[in-house]
Amino acid sequence: MGKNTGKVEHRIFNPAMECISRDELYALQSERLRQVVRHEYDNVRLYRERMDAKGVKPEDIRTVEDLKYLPFTEKSDLRDEFPYGLLAVPQEEIVRIHGSSGTTGKPIVSGYTRGDVDVWSEMMARTLTAAGCSREDIVQVAYGFGLFTGGFGAYQGANRIGAMVLPMSSGNTQRQIMMMQEMGSTILCCTPSYAVYLGETIREMGLDPAKDLKLKAGCFGAEPWSEAMRKRIEELLCIDACDIYGLTEICGPGVSYECLVKEGMHINEDHVIAEIINPATGEPLPYGQEGELVFTTITKRGMPMLRYRTHDLCSLTDKKCECGRTLARMGRITGRTDDMLIIRGVNVFPSQIESVLVGIHGVAPHYMLYADRVNSADTLEIQVEMTEEMFSDTVSEIEAVQRKIFESVKSVVGIATKVKLVAPKSIPRFEGKAKHVVDRRKL
Ligand code: DLL
């Protein structure tokens, strides 16, 4: 628990929307859905072709119930249409591009109109307000600023509230702590693993966050974390730690956010419609059942998404929350349906590593990836089999291959990994779908 002792005060940025009746919300979502489907059909070739192929016309989609007739959108569609193929407005209306790493080195990008940036800012203003932020607060943004949406998203939300922003970006821990102390930061925005690292470093420096810092809350997301990790962050930093969720394809952070009740993330349902589907069949599932999260953006103009498959697994509830919000909540992300790993905030696909390995002489295409969390930081070890011929080579030759793999993976994936060459036939073989990832991070 943070410094907010006693009765929790629930701040709400936009009560008219965040506490809207479910019936009014349904009508609003249906109206906005009709508009976005028409906009996509008229302006984006891929959606027009997909809808035509299914025999669905924009006028067939009248209410949220009709969503199930629309085609899904996949990450591979963004990759195939990179960079501008999915824009639904002329390029001159786009004022910003954000992105995240993809499987082939090409990023997944999304384009925003000025209106889209405004909507996203409001979504993040709601997010920060739900964690207790007001215009008196000092928000330290330790998410990266760049193509990644974290830094700009948090900055824009704080800006909309009128709070003071410290745009630190990620890393440089000593400087983060010095600024936190000197400037009197009250709200921290970063990944949960970095929050733990900051907390541990603060403690090692002999500082007592309860006395030496003014932090009261944090908005942590961009990677999976657990209740145990929340407890650790709250104890280390003496704050309330709230979960925030989002993805580049939808807008970035602020798709959903926790309030101080901390029982799931409220979805900004006036801007996105969430569905849970059975990942194997694509059939929609009712509230309460776990499945794959799918989003349709209903106010985005630049690059809207119809039924975007996130591959994130969770469940939804529309039970009213103690905070007064009526917006449905999603539970923690419990896993992914694909094998994407998030290592220190970077999305890593085994296929990227595989594409590097096949080009290197002396190693066989048998490999395993081990993700661990050491001192609160994610690490990734690549174990790859040597060929018989390589196995009998000298140590220095083997080391040279190891270095080559390290450098190539770093340049393609963008992160440093540990590389271990192992004896021929020592990596397990699988019947059917091969398993390449062992995620040993304790969540
Ligand atoms: O991670 C946006 C973001 C920035 C969210 C800052 C929260 C805070 P991407 O880089 O596109 O966008 O990665 C999106 O990250 O599909 C999830 O798998 C994962 N993810 C994001 N937030 C959470 C969370 C940003 N709170 C992918 N819990 C998503 C678990 C999360 N996983």
Residues whose N, C-alpha, C, O or C-beta is under 5 A from the ligand:
A	BS01	DLL	S100 T149 G150 F220 G221 A222 E223 P224 W225 D243 I244 Y245 G246 L247 T248 G252 P253 T310 D312 I333
